Amino acid sequence: MSFYELFLITIILLPGILLMVFNEKDLYKDISQEVPSFALRLVNHVILSFPFAILGLFFYKHGDFNLFSLKIDTFSILLSLLVALINVAAYYYLKKSDLKEALLEGDKTRKKYGF
């Protein structure tokens, strides 16, 4: 894996990671919990994101998949974007209360075991 590929992965992942870190801060405020530092939240999301991005690049390079040889029509692209937007809307607007409950349960468990 070259430096250029790692740099490109970083550029592509950084906006999503920052979005997760900032939204997580608001989630902690919503449930009146102590907000971990920005650096800790950032490292947490980097640890979760980068290995999967590198695995995806590995399988892309070693598989028999070539993006530029595919003939993808406009309808497929628009349908994919629509499904992605529906997924984002469902995640942030329908599941946010479930995320609060999960975060509270995780915090109770953390305090119980002294982490």
Residue pairs with C-beta under 8 A, 6 or more apart in sequence:
1 54
1 57
1 58
5 57
9 50
9 53
9 54
9 57
12 53
13 49
13 50
13 53
16 49
17 42
17 45
17 46
17 49
18 42
20 45
21 38
21 41
21 42
21 45
23 92
24 41
24 45
25 35
25 38
25 41
27 96
27 99
27 100
27 103
28 34
28 35
28 36
28 103
29 35
30 100
31 100
31 103
31 104
33 103
33 104
33 107
